[in-house]
Amino acid sequence: PENAREILGNLGRNIDLVAGIFDETMLRLRSCTALELMRVPICCAVSIYHPLAQKRILSFEDLRGQRLMLMKRNWSKYVDALRDDLEANHPAVEIMDFAFYNLEVFNQCEHENALLMAVPQWEGVHPLLKILPVEWEHTIPFGLFHSPKPSPTVKKLIRTVVQVMKPEHQPKA
């Protein structure tokens, strides 16, 4: 947590950009801004030794009786929506709260054979975890965090990224 506070607290000073998941509450609490690059599906990380690691996609039936690690309530409205869906419609999924993503949380997921809320961009974040999609519609913004008052160089990079993201620059199917 200290490292994250340090990184986000120094955007625009020692650090220009950081990529990650976010929502408006987190941006406000950390006094930063983000350029949303995409909405990414909320997935589950599992130990490579977990029986579910052999699956290509997880169903709600697969989650029955499993422990799912989620960021504590009020960290993200997107995670809270997932939590609310699970509590209302899938009470057989045991939710385990944690306060902050760090190495300890990834290790806990692996050691306790739990599932951990993750995103596809985190594939490879831990050598003993595998990221699996889930048959639900829950997504979360992923983008570039930066200072609310970015340097001219960062502004130029952001403009360039926005330009490249325009539909006319996307590959034709």
PyMOL commands that set and color helices and strands:
alter all, ss='L'
color gray80, all
select helices_A, chain A and resi 2-9+24-30+51-54+60-63+77-89+103-111+120-122+152-165+167-169
alter helices_A, ss='H'
color red, helices_A
select strands_A, chain A and resi 18-21+33-41+43-47+67-71+94-98+115-118+129-132+139-146
alter strands_A, ss='S'
color yellow, strands_A
deselect
rebuild
show_as cartoon
